[in-house]
Amino acid sequence: MDTGTFRGLMTLILIFAFIGIALWAYSKRRKPDFDEAANLPFADDDELPTSDKHASLERDSEAHSRKEGR
């Protein structure tokens, strides 16, 4: 087997792998999973209070200084 034949076979294998992944990704069975993943940025998570009191004090002082500047 020479180098050209080997490269041709590898190209053929990679084309089939690409087609297989594309069919898997766009199959109807995957649609609910992708719809859920697409809506993750819009999920309403409750913010947990931070345990770092210094960071929360810093945020409060910044908000207070913004209100005074108006």
C-alpha positions in Angstrom: 0.0 0.0 0.0 1.6 3.3 -1.1 1.1 6.7 0.5 -1.5 7.9 -2.0 -3.8 4.9 -1.4 -3.4 5.4 2.4 -4.3 9.0 2.1 -7.3 8.2 -0.1 -8.6 5.7 2.4 -8.2 8.1 5.3 -10.0 10.7 3.4 -12.9 8.3 2.7 -13.0 7.3 6.4 -13.1 10.9 7.5 -15.9 11.8 5.0 -18.0 9.0 6.4 -17.3 10.1 10.0 -18.3 13.7 9.1 -21.5 12.5 7.5 -22.3 10.3 10.5 -21.7 13.1 13.0 -23.8 15.5 10.9 -26.7 13.0 10.7 -26.5 12.3 14.4 -26.4 16.0 15.3 -29.4 16.9 13.1 -31.5 13.8 13.9 -35.0 14.4 15.3 -34.1 12.5 18.5 -31.6 15.2 19.4 -33.9 18.2 18.9 -35.3 18.3 22.5 -31.8 18.2 23.9 -30.7 21.0 21.6 -33.8 23.1 22.4 -33.1 22.8 26.1 -29.5 23.7 25.6 -30.4 26.7 23.5 -32.6 28.1 26.3 -30.0 27.7 29.0 -28.8 31.3 28.8 -32.4 32.5 29.5 -32.9 30.2 32.6 -33.9 32.2 35.6 -31.5 31.1 38.4 -31.9 32.6 41.8 -28.8 34.4 42.9 -27.3 32.9 46.0 -26.1 35.4 48.6 -22.3 35.6 48.5 -20.3 34.5 51.5 -17.7 37.1 50.8 -18.9 40.1 52.8 -16.2 42.3 51.4 -17.4 41.8 47.9 -21.0 42.5 48.8 -20.0 45.7 50.8 -18.0 46.9 47.7 -21.0 46.4 45.5 -23.3 48.2 47.9 -20.9 51.2 48.1 -20.7 51.4 44.3 -24.4 51.4 44.0 -24.7 54.1 46.6 -22.1 56.3 44.9 -23.9 55.9 41.6 -27.2 57.1 43.2 -25.4 60.1 44.8 -23.9 61.1 41.4 -27.3 61.6 39.8 
